[in-house]
Amino acid sequence: AGAGQRAPDFTLPDTRGKPVRLTDFRGKFVVLEWTNPRCPFVRKHYDSGNMGATQKMARGQGLVWLSINSTEKASSDYLEPAKLAAWLTERKGVATAVLMDEEGTTGRAYNAMTTPHMYIVDPQGLLVYAGAIDSIPSARVADIDKATNHVKMALADIAAGKPVATPMSRAYGC
């Protein structure tokens, strides 16, 4: 799924088993973040506080943030829901909800190929951003300050009432 396309609807359980539907948030901007705590690229953004700060910025603007884990149960990278929620909270993650996509259905619908893979859905349900969190595809924390945070730039465009200037980038990660 790419910018300009309709965001595929989904219903996924959060880490407590409560179903969450994308259409529940129609009328709001929604950030989708594919995550996997075992991935060094995800750890870079969480351990440094960058992902939490980006989430806080989005939530402060009234956006919804959904973190989605599409890791299958059979994978050695799989964390059960309670452990996943605890890991994200320990690293100052402030997502609206953390969702489990163990079958990978939603990940495939979005063509989410990496973690972190980021999407922003507009209030009408169209994708206005798809790609990486930032411009430097590395697992080094030192690169965060040098990189352009595509999601923060998109949030600034949204706050200014402008179209997202960079609607797509190449996702990187695991």
Disulfide bonds with the S-S distance in Angstrom:
Cys39-Cys174 2.11
